[in-house]
Amino acid sequence: MAIELNVDATMAMSAVREAVHADPVFLLAGIGLVALAIFLVFFLKRVIVNSILGLLAFAVLWFFGIRLPFLVTLVVTTVFGLAGVGTMLLLYFFGLLG
């Protein structure tokens, strides 16, 4: 049973030729998305981690039976993280949040 490597190499080269003649807008869009991902990971890492920690804290509160208004708290927690959860708890404690 022989494997023909030339067939696979020919198919790979034809795919490369098609990619070279593709629209350059796709190439620029791909480079832009990779640059955006790198920007988000390196420069906004603290914001992302804070938001995730806030969502985890909201889930823990929900697990222990502290029922804050779901949608409002979810949005505030996603934007402000742990500080958002603390603010929502204070508002709930003082009766300003339903």
Backbone as XML, in Angstrom:
<?xml version="1.0"?>
<chain id="A" units="angstrom">
  <residue number="1" name="MET">
    <atom name="N" x="0.847" y="-1.170" z="0.000"/>
    <atom name="CA" x="0.000" y="0.000" z="0.000"/>
    <atom name="C" x="0.893" y="1.235" z="0.000"/>
  </residue>
  <residue number="2" name="ALA">
    <atom name="N" x="0.928" y="1.899" z="-1.089"/>
    <atom name="CA" x="1.803" y="3.056" z="-1.240"/>
    <atom name="C" x="1.005" y="4.341" z="-1.038"/>
  </residue>
  <residue number="3" name="ILE">
    <atom name="N" x="1.637" y="5.292" z="-0.401"/>
    <atom name="CA" x="1.017" y="6.596" z="-0.184"/>
    <atom name="C" x="1.636" y="7.571" z="-1.172"/>
  </residue>
  <residue number="4" name="GLU">
    <atom name="N" x="0.781" y="8.248" z="-1.900"/>
    <atom name="CA" x="1.284" y="9.202" z="-2.881"/>
    <atom name="C" x="1.361" y="10.575" z="-2.237"/>
  </residue>
  <residue number="5" name="LEU">
    <atom name="N" x="2.559" y="10.986" z="-1.921"/>
    <atom name="CA" x="2.763" y="12.293" z="-1.311"/>
    <atom name="C" x="2.650" y="13.407" z="-2.322"/>
  </residue>
  <residue number="6" name="ASN">
    <atom name="N" x="2.876" y="13.119" z="-3.570"/>
    <atom name="CA" x="2.815" y="14.155" z="-4.595"/>
    <atom name="C" x="1.404" y="14.699" z="-4.750"/>
  </residue>
  <residue number="7" name="VAL">
    <atom name="N" x="0.401" y="13.869" z="-4.574"/>
    <atom name="CA" x="-0.987" y="14.334" z="-4.691"/>
    <atom name="C" x="-1.287" y="15.340" z="-3.582"/>
  </residue>
  <residue number="8" name="ASP">
    <atom name="N" x="-0.888" y="15.053" z="-2.364"/>
    <atom name="CA" x="-1.136" y="15.957" z="-1.256"/>
    <atom name="C" x="-0.360" y="17.263" z="-1.418"/>
  </residue>
  <residue number="9" name="ALA">
    <atom name="N" x="0.868" y="17.174" z="-1.892"/>
    <atom name="CA" x="1.662" y="18.380" z="-2.103"/>
    <atom name="C" x="1.061" y="19.223" z="-3.215"/>
  </residue>
  <residue number="10" name="THR">
    <atom name="N" x="0.538" y="18.582" z="-4.261"/>
    <atom name="CA" x="-0.081" y="19.327" z="-5.357"/>
    <atom name="C" x="-1.328" y="20.039" z="-4.863"/>
  </residue>
  <residue number="11" name="MET">
    <atom name="N" x="-2.121" y="19.377" z="-4.037"/>
    <atom name="CA" x="-3.325" y="20.009" z="-3.496"/>
    <atom name="C" x="-2.962" y="21.173" z="-2.584"/>
  </residue>
  <residue number="12" name="ALA">
    <atom name="N" x="-1.907" y="21.008" z="-1.805"/>
    <atom name="CA" x="-1.478" y="22.075" z="-0.907"/>
    <atom name="C" x="-0.979" y="23.279" z="-1.698"/>
  </residue>
  <residue number="13" name="MET">
    <atom name="N" x="-0.241" y="23.035" z="-2.754"/>
    <atom name="CA" x="0.262" y="24.148" z="-3.559"/>
    <atom name="C" x="-0.871" y="24.868" z="-4.280"/>
  </residue>
  <residue number="14" name="SER">
    <atom name="N" x="-1.881" y="24.143" z="-4.721"/>
    <atom name="CA" x="-3.011" y="24.810" z="-5.369"/>
    <atom name="C" x="-3.770" y="25.672" z="-4.361"/>
  </residue>
  <residue number="15" name="ALA">
    <atom name="N" x="-3.860" y="25.225" z="-3.103"/>
    <atom name="CA" x="-4.503" y="26.031" z="-2.065"/>
    <atom name="C" x="-3.698" y="27.287" z="-1.783"/>
  </residue>
  <residue number="16" name="VAL">
    <atom name="N" x="-2.378" y="27.178" z="-1.806"/>
    <atom name="CA" x="-1.526" y="28.348" z="-1.585"/>
    <atom name="C" x="-1.690" y="29.334" z="-2.732"/>
  </residue>
  <residue number="17" name="ARG">
    <atom name="N" x="-1.756" y="28.822" z="-3.951"/>
    <atom name="CA" x="-1.942" y="29.706" z="-5.109"/>
    <atom name="C" x="-3.276" y="30.445" z="-5.034"/>
  </residue>
  <residue number="18" name="GLU">
    <atom name="N" x="-4.326" y="29.740" z="-4.593"/>
    <atom name="CA" x="-5.622" y="30.396" z="-4.454"/>
    <atom name="C" x="-5.580" y="31.454" z="-3.355"/>
  </residue>
  <residue number="19" name="ALA">
    <atom name="N" x="-4.864" y="31.188" z="-2.284"/>
    <atom name="CA" x="-4.788" y="32.146" z="-1.186"/>
    <atom name="C" x="-4.019" y="33.398" z="-1.588"/>
  </residue>
  <residue number="20" name="VAL">
    <atom name="N" x="-3.021" y="33.239" z="-2.446"/>
    <atom name="CA" x="-2.244" y="34.383" z="-2.892"/>
    <atom name="C" x="-3.097" y="35.307" z="-3.741"/>
  </residue>
  <residue number="21" name="HIS">
    <atom name="N" x="-4.019" y="34.745" z="-4.493"/>
    <atom name="CA" x="-4.867" y="35.546" z="-5.360"/>
    <atom name="C" x="-6.171" y="35.962" z="-4.693"/>
  </residue>
  <residue number="22" name="ALA">
    <atom name="N" x="-6.290" y="35.741" z="-3.391"/>
    <atom name="CA" x="-7.499" y="36.097" z="-2.668"/>
    <atom name="C" x="-7.552" y="37.609" z="-2.456"/>
  </residue>
  <residue number="23" name="ASP">
    <atom name="N" x="-8.696" y="38.061" z="-1.993"/>
    <atom name="CA" x="-8.926" y="39.487" z="-1.751"/>
    <atom name="C" x="-8.053" y="39.955" z="-0.580"/>
  </residue>
  <residue number="24" name="PRO">
    <atom name="N" x="-7.278" y="41.019" z="-0.743"/>
    <atom name="CA" x="-6.399" y="41.474" z="0.353"/>
    <atom name="C" x="-7.167" y="42.051" z="1.534"/>
  </residue>
  <residue number="25" name="VAL">
    <atom name="N" x="-8.447" y="42.336" z="1.363"/>
    <atom name="CA" x="-9.246" y="42.849" z="2.475"/>
    <atom name="C" x="-9.325" y="41.795" z="3.584"/>
  </residue>
  <residue number="26" name="PHE">
    <atom name="N" x="-9.421" y="40.520" z="3.191"/>
    <atom name="CA" x="-9.457" y="39.452" z="4.192"/>
    <atom name="C" x="-8.146" y="39.393" z="4.974"/>
  </residue>
  <residue number="27" name="LEU">
    <atom name="N" x="-7.052" y="39.597" z="4.284"/>
    <atom name="CA" x="-5.756" y="39.590" z="4.954"/>
    <atom name="C" x="-5.658" y="40.735" z="5.951"/>
  </residue>
  <residue number="28" name="LEU">
    <atom name="N" x="-6.074" y="41.915" z="5.537"/>
    <atom name="CA" x="-6.027" y="43.072" z="6.431"/>
    <atom name="C" x="-6.986" y="42.908" z="7.601"/>
  </residue>
  <residue number="29" name="ALA">
    <atom name="N" x="-8.157" y="42.326" z="7.350"/>
    <atom name="CA" x="-9.114" y="42.095" z="8.431"/>
    <atom name="C" x="-8.550" y="41.088" z="9.426"/>
  </residue>
  <residue number="30" name="GLY">
    <atom name="N" x="-7.901" y="40.059" z="8.938"/>
    <atom name="CA" x="-7.293" y="39.065" z="9.829"/>
    <atom name="C" x="-6.196" y="39.667" z="10.674"/>
  </residue>
  <residue number="31" name="ILE">
    <atom name="N" x="-5.345" y="40.468" z="10.058"/>
    <atom name="CA" x="-4.271" y="41.133" z="10.805"/>
    <atom name="C" x="-4.856" y="42.088" z="11.844"/>
  </residue>
  <residue number="32" name="GLY">
    <atom name="N" x="-5.920" y="42.791" z="11.464"/>
    <atom name="CA" x="-6.572" y="43.706" z="12.401"/>
    <atom name="C" x="-7.178" y="42.984" z="13.591"/>
  </residue>
  <residue number="33" name="LEU">
    <atom name="N" x="-7.814" y="41.842" z="13.342"/>
    <atom name="CA" x="-8.398" y="41.082" z="14.448"/>
    <atom name="C" x="-7.334" y="40.511" z="15.383"/>
  </residue>
  <residue number="34" name="VAL">
    <atom name="N" x="-6.228" y="40.072" z="14.825"/>
    <atom name="CA" x="-5.131" y="39.573" z="15.665"/>
    <atom name="C" x="-4.557" y="40.717" z="16.502"/>
  </residue>
  <residue number="35" name="ALA">
    <atom name="N" x="-4.387" y="41.886" z="15.904"/>
    <atom name="CA" x="-3.874" y="43.042" z="16.646"/>
    <atom name="C" x="-4.847" y="43.453" z="17.754"/>
  </residue>
  <residue number="36" name="LEU">
    <atom name="N" x="-6.152" y="43.402" z="17.474"/>
    <atom name="CA" x="-7.150" y="43.734" z="18.487"/>
    <atom name="C" x="-7.119" y="42.741" z="19.644"/>
  </residue>
  <residue number="37" name="ALA">
    <atom name="N" x="-6.965" y="41.469" z="19.336"/>
    <atom name="CA" x="-6.879" y="40.458" z="20.387"/>
    <atom name="C" x="-5.645" y="40.666" z="21.255"/>
  </residue>
  <residue number="38" name="ILE">
    <atom name="N" x="-4.517" y="40.980" z="20.638"/>
    <atom name="CA" x="-3.291" y="41.239" z="21.399"/>
    <atom name="C" x="-3.467" y="42.469" z="22.280"/>
  </residue>
  <residue number="39" name="PHE">
    <atom name="N" x="-4.099" y="43.511" z="21.743"/>
    <atom name="CA" x="-4.369" y="44.722" z="22.520"/>
    <atom name="C" x="-5.238" y="44.397" z="23.725"/>
  </residue>
  <residue number="40" name="LEU">
    <atom name="N" x="-6.308" y="43.624" z="23.514"/>
    <atom name="CA" x="-7.204" y="43.287" z="24.613"/>
    <atom name="C" x="-6.510" y="42.453" z="25.679"/>
  </residue>
  <residue number="41" name="VAL">
    <atom name="N" x="-5.697" y="41.532" z="25.260"/>
    <atom name="CA" x="-5.047" y="40.651" z="26.228"/>
    <atom name="C" x="-3.996" y="41.397" z="27.036"/>
  </residue>
  <residue number="42" name="PHE">
    <atom name="N" x="-3.157" y="42.166" z="26.394"/>
    <atom name="CA" x="-2.044" y="42.793" z="27.100"/>
    <atom name="C" x="-2.409" y="44.089" z="27.811"/>
  </residue>
  <residue number="43" name="PHE">
    <atom name="N" x="-3.248" y="44.923" z="27.206"/>
    <atom name="CA" x="-3.527" y="46.225" z="27.799"/>
    <atom name="C" x="-4.783" y="46.251" z="28.659"/>
  </residue>
  <residue number="44" name="LEU">
    <atom name="N" x="-5.718" y="45.363" z="28.383"/>
    <atom name="CA" x="-6.950" y="45.360" z="29.162"/>
    <atom name="C" x="-7.066" y="44.122" z="30.044"/>
  </residue>
  <residue number="45" name="LYS">
    <atom name="N" x="-5.944" y="43.495" z="30.350"/>
    <atom name="CA" x="-5.954" y="42.259" z="31.125"/>
    <atom name="C" x="-6.570" y="42.481" z="32.500"/>
  </residue>
  <residue number="46" name="ARG">
    <atom name="N" x="-6.244" y="43.563" z="33.145"/>
    <atom name="CA" x="-6.779" y="43.825" z="34.479"/>
    <atom name="C" x="-8.283" y="44.043" z="34.446"/>
  </residue>
  <residue number="47" name="VAL">
    <atom name="N" x="-8.760" y="44.727" z="33.425"/>
    <atom name="CA" x="-10.198" y="44.970" z="33.294"/>
    <atom name="C" x="-10.929" y="43.656" z="33.078"/>
  </residue>
  <residue number="48" name="ILE">
    <atom name="N" x="-10.382" y="42.807" z="32.236"/>
    <atom name="CA" x="-11.012" y="41.518" z="31.951"/>
    <atom name="C" x="-11.020" y="40.644" z="33.202"/>
  </residue>
  <residue number="49" name="VAL">
    <atom name="N" x="-9.913" y="40.593" z="33.916"/>
    <atom name="CA" x="-9.834" y="39.791" z="35.140"/>
    <atom name="C" x="-10.796" y="40.329" z="36.182"/>
  </residue>
  <residue number="50" name="ASN">
    <atom name="N" x="-10.895" y="41.644" z="36.325"/>
    <atom name="CA" x="-11.811" y="42.246" z="37.288"/>
    <atom name="C" x="-13.260" y="41.910" z="36.941"/>
  </residue>
  <residue number="51" name="SER">
    <atom name="N" x="-13.594" y="41.939" z="35.670"/>
    <atom name="CA" x="-14.957" y="41.604" z="35.259"/>
    <atom name="C" x="-15.271" y="40.141" z="35.543"/>
  </residue>
  <residue number="52" name="ILE">
    <atom name="N" x="-14.331" y="39.263" z="35.271"/>
    <atom name="CA" x="-14.549" y="37.841" z="35.530"/>
    <atom name="C" x="-14.694" y="37.585" z="37.030"/>
  </residue>
  <residue number="53" name="LEU">
    <atom name="N" x="-13.854" y="38.236" z="37.847"/>
    <atom name="CA" x="-13.974" y="38.088" z="39.301"/>
    <atom name="C" x="-15.309" y="38.629" z="39.802"/>
  </residue>
  <residue number="54" name="GLY">
    <atom name="N" x="-15.770" y="39.714" z="39.223"/>
    <atom name="CA" x="-17.072" y="40.253" z="39.599"/>
    <atom name="C" x="-18.201" y="39.307" z="39.254"/>
  </residue>
  <residue number="55" name="LEU">
    <atom name="N" x="-18.122" y="38.688" z="38.078"/>
    <atom name="CA" x="-19.157" y="37.725" z="37.696"/>
    <atom name="C" x="-19.129" y="36.494" z="38.607"/>
  </residue>
  <residue number="56" name="LEU">
    <atom name="N" x="-17.926" y="36.064" z="38.991"/>
    <atom name="CA" x="-17.833" y="34.946" z="39.922"/>
    <atom name="C" x="-18.414" y="35.311" z="41.292"/>
  </residue>
  <residue number="57" name="ALA">
    <atom name="N" x="-18.148" y="36.519" z="41.755"/>
    <atom name="CA" x="-18.706" y="36.964" z="43.034"/>
    <atom name="C" x="-20.228" y="37.048" z="42.964"/>
  </residue>
  <residue number="58" name="PHE">
    <atom name="N" x="-20.752" y="37.512" z="41.836"/>
    <atom name="CA" x="-22.202" y="37.572" z="41.643"/>
    <atom name="C" x="-22.802" y="36.167" z="41.669"/>
  </residue>
  <residue number="59" name="ALA">
    <atom name="N" x="-22.117" y="35.217" z="41.056"/>
    <atom name="CA" x="-22.596" y="33.834" z="41.060"/>
    <atom name="C" x="-22.562" y="33.247" z="42.472"/>
  </residue>
  <residue number="60" name="VAL">
    <atom name="N" x="-21.538" y="33.567" z="43.250"/>
    <atom name="CA" x="-21.455" y="33.081" z="44.632"/>
    <atom name="C" x="-22.581" y="33.672" z="45.474"/>
  </residue>
  <residue number="61" name="LEU">
    <atom name="N" x="-22.854" y="34.960" z="45.289"/>
    <atom name="CA" x="-23.965" y="35.586" z="46.018"/>
    <atom name="C" x="-25.283" y="34.922" z="45.644"/>
  </residue>
  <residue number="62" name="TRP">
    <atom name="N" x="-25.461" y="34.663" z="44.365"/>
    <atom name="CA" x="-26.693" y="34.028" z="43.890"/>
    <atom name="C" x="-26.812" y="32.615" z="44.492"/>
  </residue>
  <residue number="63" name="PHE">
    <atom name="N" x="-25.690" y="31.912" z="44.600"/>
    <atom name="CA" x="-25.671" y="30.567" z="45.172"/>
    <atom name="C" x="-26.069" y="30.583" z="46.646"/>
  </residue>
  <residue number="64" name="PHE">
    <atom name="N" x="-25.625" y="31.591" z="47.377"/>
    <atom name="CA" x="-25.938" y="31.682" z="48.800"/>
    <atom name="C" x="-27.294" y="32.320" z="49.077"/>
  </residue>
  <residue number="65" name="GLY">
    <atom name="N" x="-28.048" y="32.622" z="48.056"/>
    <atom name="CA" x="-29.417" y="33.091" z="48.239"/>
    <atom name="C" x="-29.598" y="34.586" z="48.269"/>
  </residue>
  <residue number="66" name="ILE">
    <atom name="N" x="-28.569" y="35.357" z="48.011"/>
    <atom name="CA" x="-28.710" y="36.813" z="47.952"/>
    <atom name="C" x="-29.144" y="37.151" z="46.523"/>
  </residue>
  <residue number="67" name="ARG">
    <atom name="N" x="-30.426" y="37.449" z="46.368"/>
    <atom name="CA" x="-31.018" y="37.635" z="45.048"/>
    <atom name="C" x="-31.121" y="39.116" z="44.700"/>
  </residue>
  <residue number="68" name="LEU">
    <atom name="N" x="-30.103" y="39.613" z="44.056"/>
    <atom name="CA" x="-30.128" y="40.972" z="43.516"/>
    <atom name="C" x="-30.832" y="40.931" z="42.166"/>
  </residue>
  <residue number="69" name="PRO">
    <atom name="N" x="-31.376" y="42.065" z="41.709"/>
    <atom name="CA" x="-31.989" y="42.069" z="40.372"/>
    <atom name="C" x="-30.976" y="41.580" z="39.329"/>
  </residue>
  <residue number="70" name="PHE">
    <atom name="N" x="-31.371" y="40.576" z="38.558"/>
    <atom name="CA" x="-30.400" y="39.835" z="37.755"/>
    <atom name="C" x="-29.777" y="40.675" z="36.645"/>
  </residue>
  <residue number="71" name="LEU">
    <atom name="N" x="-30.592" y="41.245" z="35.757"/>
    <atom name="CA" x="-30.048" y="41.902" z="34.567"/>
    <atom name="C" x="-29.244" y="43.149" z="34.914"/>
  </residue>
  <residue number="72" name="VAL">
    <atom name="N" x="-29.770" y="43.964" z="35.820"/>
    <atom name="CA" x="-29.065" y="45.191" z="36.208"/>
    <atom name="C" x="-27.733" y="44.854" z="36.868"/>
  </residue>
  <residue number="73" name="THR">
    <atom name="N" x="-27.753" y="43.904" z="37.780"/>
    <atom name="CA" x="-26.531" y="43.519" z="38.480"/>
    <atom name="C" x="-25.532" y="42.869" z="37.531"/>
  </residue>
  <residue number="74" name="LEU">
    <atom name="N" x="-26.019" y="42.082" z="36.589"/>
    <atom name="CA" x="-25.137" y="41.446" z="35.621"/>
    <atom name="C" x="-24.401" y="42.487" z="34.773"/>
  </residue>
  <residue number="75" name="VAL">
    <atom name="N" x="-25.118" y="43.497" z="34.313"/>
    <atom name="CA" x="-24.488" y="44.544" z="33.491"/>
    <atom name="C" x="-23.488" y="45.348" z="34.311"/>
  </residue>
  <residue number="76" name="VAL">
    <atom name="N" x="-23.885" y="45.768" z="35.500"/>
    <atom name="CA" x="-22.991" y="46.566" z="36.357"/>
    <atom name="C" x="-21.760" y="45.754" z="36.741"/>
  </residue>
  <residue number="77" name="THR">
    <atom name="N" x="-21.957" y="44.483" z="37.051"/>
    <atom name="CA" x="-20.841" y="43.627" z="37.433"/>
    <atom name="C" x="-19.897" y="43.395" z="36.269"/>
  </residue>
  <residue number="78" name="THR">
    <atom name="N" x="-20.435" y="43.217" z="35.076"/>
    <atom name="CA" x="-19.591" y="43.006" z="33.906"/>
    <atom name="C" x="-18.745" y="44.236" z="33.608"/>
  </residue>
  <residue number="79" name="VAL">
    <atom name="N" x="-19.311" y="45.401" z="33.794"/>
    <atom name="CA" x="-18.573" y="46.636" z="33.488"/>
    <atom name="C" x="-17.598" y="46.997" z="34.599"/>
  </residue>
  <residue number="80" name="PHE">
    <atom name="N" x="-18.039" y="46.910" z="35.858"/>
    <atom name="CA" x="-17.231" y="47.417" z="36.969"/>
    <atom name="C" x="-16.600" y="46.336" z="37.839"/>
  </residue>
  <residue number="81" name="GLY">
    <atom name="N" x="-16.920" y="45.088" z="37.616"/>
    <atom name="CA" x="-16.279" y="43.997" z="38.332"/>
    <atom name="C" x="-16.690" y="43.920" z="39.785"/>
  </residue>
  <residue number="82" name="LEU">
    <atom name="N" x="-15.703" y="43.683" z="40.644"/>
    <atom name="CA" x="-15.972" y="43.527" z="42.073"/>
    <atom name="C" x="-16.543" y="44.795" z="42.701"/>
  </residue>
  <residue number="83" name="ALA">
    <atom name="N" x="-16.112" y="45.943" z="42.220"/>
    <atom name="CA" x="-16.670" y="47.204" z="42.731"/>
    <atom name="C" x="-18.151" y="47.315" z="42.390"/>
  </residue>
  <residue number="84" name="GLY">
    <atom name="N" x="-18.543" y="46.804" z="41.239"/>
    <atom name="CA" x="-19.951" y="46.810" z="40.856"/>
    <atom name="C" x="-20.784" y="45.918" z="41.757"/>
  </residue>
  <residue number="85" name="VAL">
    <atom name="N" x="-20.251" y="44.763" z="42.117"/>
    <atom name="CA" x="-20.967" y="43.870" z="43.029"/>
    <atom name="C" x="-21.118" y="44.537" z="44.391"/>
  </residue>
  <residue number="86" name="GLY">
    <atom name="N" x="-20.045" y="45.154" z="44.879"/>
    <atom name="CA" x="-20.119" y="45.850" z="46.163"/>
    <atom name="C" x="-21.119" y="46.984" z="46.145"/>
  </residue>
  <residue number="87" name="THR">
    <atom name="N" x="-21.143" y="47.736" z="45.076"/>
    <atom name="CA" x="-22.094" y="48.844" z="44.956"/>
    <atom name="C" x="-23.527" y="48.331" z="44.929"/>
  </residue>
  <residue number="88" name="MET">
    <atom name="N" x="-23.763" y="47.267" z="44.192"/>
    <atom name="CA" x="-25.113" y="46.704" z="44.134"/>
    <atom name="C" x="-25.548" y="46.162" z="45.497"/>
  </residue>
  <residue number="89" name="LEU">
    <atom name="N" x="-24.611" y="45.569" z="46.242"/>
    <atom name="CA" x="-24.946" y="45.103" z="47.591"/>
    <atom name="C" x="-25.287" y="46.260" z="48.523"/>
  </residue>
  <residue number="90" name="LEU">
    <atom name="N" x="-24.533" y="47.350" z="48.426"/>
    <atom name="CA" x="-24.838" y="48.526" z="49.248"/>
    <atom name="C" x="-26.198" y="49.116" z="48.891"/>
  </residue>
  <residue number="91" name="LEU">
    <atom name="N" x="-26.485" y="49.221" z="47.603"/>
    <atom name="CA" x="-27.784" y="49.741" z="47.169"/>
    <atom name="C" x="-28.920" y="48.851" z="47.647"/>
  </residue>
  <residue number="92" name="TYR">
    <atom name="N" x="-28.704" y="47.548" z="47.607"/>
    <atom name="CA" x="-29.708" y="46.599" z="48.075"/>
    <atom name="C" x="-29.889" y="46.705" z="49.581"/>
  </residue>
  <residue number="93" name="PHE">
    <atom name="N" x="-28.800" y="46.871" z="50.313"/>
    <atom name="CA" x="-28.851" y="46.987" z="51.776"/>
    <atom name="C" x="-29.640" y="48.205" z="52.206"/>
  </residue>
  <residue number="94" name="PHE">
    <atom name="N" x="-29.441" y="49.326" z="51.522"/>
    <atom name="CA" x="-30.113" y="50.561" z="51.885"/>
    <atom name="C" x="-31.503" y="50.689" z="51.269"/>
  </residue>
  <residue number="95" name="GLY">
    <atom name="N" x="-31.934" y="49.674" z="50.552"/>
    <atom name="CA" x="-33.300" y="49.667" z="50.018"/>
    <atom name="C" x="-33.477" y="50.482" z="48.752"/>
  </residue>
  <residue number="96" name="LEU">
    <atom name="N" x="-32.404" y="50.851" z="48.113"/>
    <atom name="CA" x="-32.514" y="51.636" z="46.878"/>
    <atom name="C" x="-32.619" y="50.770" z="45.633"/>
  </residue>
  <residue number="97" name="LEU">
    <atom name="N" x="-32.473" y="49.478" z="45.831"/>
    <atom name="CA" x="-32.515" y="48.538" z="44.721"/>
    <atom name="C" x="-33.565" y="47.483" z="45.050"/>
  </residue>
  <residue number="98" name="GLY">
    <atom name="N" x="-34.531" y="47.316" z="44.143"/>
    <atom name="CA" x="-35.669" y="46.432" z="44.351"/>
    <atom name="C" x="-35.311" y="45.063" z="44.641"/>
  </residue>
</chain>
